[in-house]
Amino acid sequence: MNTEILKLQPTIIWQYFKEILEIPRPSKKEEKIINYLITFGNNHNLETIQDETGNVLIRKPAVAGMENRKSVVLQSHIDMVCEKNNDKIHDFENDPIESIIEDGWVKANDTTLGADDGIGIATQLAILALDNIEHGPIECLFTVDEESGLTGAMGLKPGFIQSSILLNLDSEDEGQLFIGCAGGQDTQAWLPFDYEETPAGHIAFQITVTGLKGGHSGDEIEKGHANANKILNRFLWCKKDEFNIMLNKFDGGNLRNAIAREAYAIVLVPEEHEKNIVAAVADFEAMSKVEFNITEPDMEVSIKEVELPEVVIDNESFDELVNAIYACPHGVIAMSQTIENFVETSTNLASVKFLDDEILITTSQRSSVESEKQDITNMVKSVFKLAGARTKTSDGYAAWTPNPNSEIVRITEKSYMKLFNSKPEVLAIHAGLECGLLGEKYPDMDMISYGPTIKRAHSPEEKIEIETVPKFWKLTLEVLKNIPAN
């Protein structure tokens, strides 16, 4: 574990961040970080409780003279996205994250870093541990399973939180204060298939798409990054009939809220097409690099011969799969008509996975307009229904509607200008935040979200800008100091 981050400022935040990096915390498997938080609270003689969903709440009394201030809850999620490069050996359920300092950023060694939202957790722990900062009554809420389903926020019960103000520490652009977010939901499709025996006279290849940037399907959907599932499927669709391609397997992407960075397919072709398909992949790679020369400079589309599998899927199912993936929308669907340069509606073709006798395609839809979220969901469902798949849409989460009269927004904006002599941007975000769900559970909660600068979240290129962490820390302390009386 790199101890260089302990030399960064503020030391106490990086100290706790280092400890968090050493604790595995995949979504739905947060037991180790939960135990760490409960032990922390008990060791500091703070009221520490856990609800039936797994969320942890730690309460800290006000310092002397500030007992009459409104109570504030600081909130972060404790799970992290677990993504790694193909050639990286890492067990996210047991191995610590290896941190690296590079050119003013902290990143990980070929895995996600988990600054989303480990830096929020570290900040909460620092505030709970210190006895020399000014604040009224404080609650720190640590929610589970934000990244894979928001089930922690969904499972919160009214009355668990006592505060009337919420500081969500899960945003990723220093200098921006977020007061609203898109709502979202997931749509999955299961396409049935049959296996058939591999015919004689064929040769097998693995075609792989790698080197894509991927990223958060909310924060970075407008960046124009390529989707590995779409790239790979395009080749298969275009060359299937020309080379009499048969399919053994298609595997691409992993997480519902990450743009697919890598994908591969095991295909079979008649032996006479061996040289032709190798040349066709090279030509396709060259074309793709031209199309994405700015956004995907490291893209690779490669082919290598592999052991001949015993089975392939039936040709009709192969047709249905490539047609459905080709037709399935991906990316920005609509920009806001009221907020300049703001994505209103998008969809992400997240992953394609082979099960025993079905192919599972996972997608996610987002919109700040509820009716448009439903419309793009229906569009995705219709594509897969046409292919004969069964579909299911999750309950999803609500958008967080901006409050133009928010007291905490005024306090945070004023605090920022006082500290840094510049005006922060106040805006909504296309990525989903737990604030929408928390607002449903606690309709009178006054909320804001902010954080230091984190780039490439949900990908192995994730990194946090070192110089923005002290500003994030100072702003949080200034806001707590200026919370008004009841």
SULJO-V978855 format. One record per residue. N is the residue number from 1. RES is the residue in three letters. OMEGA is omega in degrees with one decimal (NA if undefined). Layout:
n: (N N)
res: (RES RES)
omega: (OMEGA OMEGA)
This chain:
n: (1 2 3 4 5 6 7 8 9 10 11 12 13 14 15 16 17 18 19 20 21 22 23 24 25 26 27 28 29 30 31 32 33 34 35 36 37 38 39 40 41 42 43 44 45 46 47 48 49 50 51 52 53 54 55 56 57 58 59 60 61 62 63 64 65 66 67 68 69 70 71 72 73 74 75 76 77 78 79 80 81 82 83 84 85 86 87 88 89 90 91 92 93 94 95 96 97 98 99 100 101 102 103 104 105 106 107 108 109 110 111 112 113 114 115 116 117 118 119 120 121 122 123 124 125 126 127 128 129 130 131 132 133 134 135 136 137 138 139 140 141 142 143 144 145 146 147 148 149 150 151 152 153 154 155 156 157 158 159 160 161 162 163 164 165 166 167 168 169 170 171 172 173 174 175 176 177 178 179 180 181 182 183 184 185 186 187 188 189 190 191 192 193 194 195 196 197 198 199 200 201 202 203 204 205 206 207 208 209 210 211 212 213 214 215 216 217 218 219 220 221 222 223 224 225 226 227 228 229 230 231 232 233 234 235 236 237 238 239 240 241 242 243 244 245 246 247 248 249 250 251 252 253 254 255 256 257 258 259 260 261 262 263 264 265 266 267 268 269 270 271 272 273 274 275 276 277 278 279 280 281 282 283 284 285 286 287 288 289 290 291 292 293 294 295 296 297 298 299 300 301 302 303 304 305 306 307 308 309 310 311 312 313 314 315 316 317 318 319 320 321 322 323 324 325 326 327 328 329 330 331 332 333 334 335 336 337 338 339 340 341 342 343 344 345 346 347 348 349 350 351 352 353 354 355 356 357 358 359 360 361 362 363 364 365 366 367 368 369 370 371 372 373 374 375 376 377 378 379 380 381 382 383 384 385 386 387 388 389 390 391 392 393 394 395 396 397 398 399 400 401 402 403 404 405 406 407 408 409 410 411 412 413 414 415 416 417 418 419 420 421 422 423 424 425 426 427 428 429 430 431 432 433 434 435 436 437 438 439 440 441 442 443 444 445 446 447 448 449 450 451 452 453 454 455 456 457 458 459 460 461 462 463 464 465 466 467 468 469 470 471 472 473 474 475 476 477 478 479 480 481 482 483 484 485 486)
res: (MET ASN THR GLU ILE LEU LYS LEU GLN PRO THR ILE ILE TRP GLN TYR PHE LYS GLU ILE LEU GLU ILE PRO ARG PRO SER LYS LYS GLU GLU LYS ILE ILE ASN TYR LEU ILE THR PHE GLY ASN ASN HIS ASN LEU GLU THR ILE GLN ASP GLU THR GLY ASN VAL LEU ILE ARG LYS PRO ALA VAL ALA GLY MET GLU ASN ARG LYS SER VAL VAL LEU GLN SER HIS ILE ASP MET VAL CYS GLU LYS ASN ASN ASP LYS ILE HIS ASP PHE GLU ASN ASP PRO ILE GLU SER ILE ILE GLU ASP GLY TRP VAL LYS ALA ASN ASP THR THR LEU GLY ALA ASP ASP GLY ILE GLY ILE ALA THR GLN LEU ALA ILE LEU ALA LEU ASP ASN ILE GLU HIS GLY PRO ILE GLU CYS LEU PHE THR VAL ASP GLU GLU SER GLY LEU THR GLY ALA MET GLY LEU LYS PRO GLY PHE ILE GLN SER SER ILE LEU LEU ASN LEU ASP SER GLU ASP GLU GLY GLN LEU PHE ILE GLY CYS ALA GLY GLY GLN ASP THR GLN ALA TRP LEU PRO PHE ASP TYR GLU GLU THR PRO ALA GLY HIS ILE ALA PHE GLN ILE THR VAL THR GLY LEU LYS GLY GLY HIS SER GLY ASP GLU ILE GLU LYS GLY HIS ALA ASN ALA ASN LYS ILE LEU ASN ARG PHE LEU TRP CYS LYS LYS ASP GLU PHE ASN ILE MET LEU ASN LYS PHE ASP GLY GLY ASN LEU ARG ASN ALA ILE ALA ARG GLU ALA TYR ALA ILE VAL LEU VAL PRO GLU GLU HIS GLU LYS ASN ILE VAL ALA ALA VAL ALA ASP PHE GLU ALA MET SER LYS VAL GLU PHE ASN ILE THR GLU PRO ASP MET GLU VAL SER ILE LYS GLU VAL GLU LEU PRO GLU VAL VAL ILE ASP ASN GLU SER PHE ASP GLU LEU VAL ASN ALA ILE TYR ALA CYS PRO HIS GLY VAL ILE ALA MET SER GLN THR ILE GLU ASN PHE VAL GLU THR SER THR ASN LEU ALA SER VAL LYS PHE LEU ASP ASP GLU ILE LEU ILE THR THR SER GLN ARG SER SER VAL GLU SER GLU LYS GLN ASP ILE THR ASN MET VAL LYS SER VAL PHE LYS LEU ALA GLY ALA ARG THR LYS THR SER ASP GLY TYR ALA ALA TRP THR PRO ASN PRO ASN SER GLU ILE VAL ARG ILE THR GLU LYS SER TYR MET LYS LEU PHE ASN SER LYS PRO GLU VAL LEU ALA ILE HIS ALA GLY LEU GLU CYS GLY LEU LEU GLY GLU LYS TYR PRO ASP MET ASP MET ILE SER TYR GLY PRO THR ILE LYS ARG ALA HIS SER PRO GLU GLU LYS ILE GLU ILE GLU THR VAL PRO LYS PHE TRP LYS LEU THR LEU GLU VAL LEU LYS ASN ILE PRO ALA ASN)
omega: (-178.9 179.5 -178.9 -178.6 177.9 176.9 -178.8 -180.0 -7.4 -173.2 -174.0 178.4 -178.6 175.0 179.5 178.3 177.5 178.8 -179.4 178.6 -177.4 -176.3 177.1 -177.3 174.0 175.5 180.0 178.2 -172.0 -173.4 -175.7 179.6 175.6 179.0 177.5 -178.4 179.7 177.0 178.0 -178.3 -179.2 179.9 178.8 177.4 178.7 177.4 -174.7 -178.6 178.0 178.4 -174.3 177.8 -178.6 179.4 179.7 177.4 177.3 -178.4 178.0 -179.7 176.9 172.3 -176.6 178.3 -178.3 -177.2 -176.3 -179.4 174.4 178.7 -177.9 171.6 173.4 -170.7 173.5 172.5 -170.7 178.1 178.8 172.7 -177.8 178.7 177.7 173.8 -173.2 -175.0 -179.9 175.1 -178.7 177.0 -175.0 179.9 -176.5 -173.3 172.9 175.2 179.7 -177.5 179.4 172.6 -174.4 173.2 176.0 -179.1 167.2 178.9 178.3 -179.0 175.1 172.8 167.9 -178.2 -176.1 170.7 168.5 5.4 180.0 -179.9 174.5 177.9 -178.3 179.5 177.3 -179.0 178.5 179.6 178.5 -174.8 -173.4 177.7 -176.6 177.5 -176.6 177.4 170.9 178.5 -175.6 166.0 173.1 -178.3 178.7 -174.7 179.8 165.2 176.1 -169.5 -174.5 179.7 -179.5 -174.6 176.4 178.3 178.5 -175.5 178.5 178.3 174.2 179.1 178.5 176.3 -179.9 -174.9 177.4 -179.9 179.8 171.6 176.4 -174.1 -171.9 175.3 -164.4 179.4 178.9 -179.1 177.9 177.2 -174.8 -176.1 178.8 178.7 178.3 168.6 -178.0 174.0 -178.9 174.4 178.1 178.3 178.3 -177.7 -178.2 175.6 173.3 173.2 175.0 -179.4 179.0 179.7 178.6 174.1 -178.5 177.6 -175.1 177.2 167.0 175.8 -171.2 171.7 -179.9 173.8 179.2 -175.9 -179.0 178.2 -177.8 -175.9 172.6 -176.0 -168.6 -177.2 -177.4 -175.7 179.2 178.6 179.9 176.0 -174.7 179.1 -179.1 -179.4 -178.3 -178.5 179.4 178.6 -178.3 -178.9 -175.4 -171.6 -176.0 -176.2 -178.1 -176.7 -178.3 -176.0 168.9 -174.4 172.9 -176.3 172.0 -179.4 -178.7 178.2 -179.9 -167.8 -176.4 -175.4 175.7 175.6 -174.7 -178.3 -174.1 176.2 174.7 175.9 171.0 -175.9 175.9 174.1 172.8 -174.2 -178.4 -179.5 -175.1 -177.1 -177.1 -177.4 176.2 178.4 -179.1 177.3 178.2 177.9 -179.9 177.3 -179.7 178.5 -178.3 179.2 175.3 -177.8 -176.7 -173.7 179.6 -172.4 -177.1 -176.4 -176.6 -179.4 172.7 171.2 -171.7 178.0 176.4 178.5 179.1 179.2 -177.8 178.2 -177.1 -174.7 170.5 176.2 -178.1 -172.5 -179.7 178.7 176.1 177.1 -178.3 -179.4 -175.1 175.9 -178.3 -179.8 178.3 -176.4 -176.0 179.3 175.2 175.0 -178.8 178.0 -180.0 171.8 -179.4 175.6 -176.9 -179.9 -176.1 175.9 -179.4 177.7 179.7 -174.5 178.6 173.5 -175.9 172.9 -163.7 -173.9 174.5 -176.5 175.4 171.1 -175.3 -178.6 178.7 172.4 -178.5 176.2 -178.7 178.2 175.1 -178.5 178.7 170.5 173.0 176.1 -172.7 -178.0 178.9 174.2 179.1 -178.7 -179.6 174.7 178.2 179.1 179.4 -180.0 -176.9 178.8 -175.8 174.5 176.9 179.4 178.6 -179.5 167.6 -175.0 176.5 178.2 179.7 177.6 177.0 -179.1 -174.5 170.8 174.6 -176.6 -179.7 176.3 -176.6 -178.5 -175.2 177.7 -177.1 175.8 178.8 -179.6 -177.9 178.8 179.4 179.0 -179.8 -179.1 178.8 -175.4 -167.3 175.3 175.3 -176.1 178.6 171.4 175.1 -170.6 173.9 -177.6 -179.6 177.3 178.4 173.3 179.4 -178.7 179.1 178.8 178.8 177.1 175.8 -179.0 -176.6 -171.2 179.9 -178.2 176.2 -166.7 170.7 177.9 177.4 179.6 173.9 -177.7 175.2 179.2 174.3 177.0 180.0 176.0 177.3 175.6 -179.4 179.6 179.5 -176.5 -171.8 -173.2 -179.9 -177.9 175.4 178.6 176.6 -179.9 -179.5 179.8 -179.8 178.9 179.9 178.3 179.9 -180.0 -173.7 174.4 -174.9 177.2 175.3 NA)
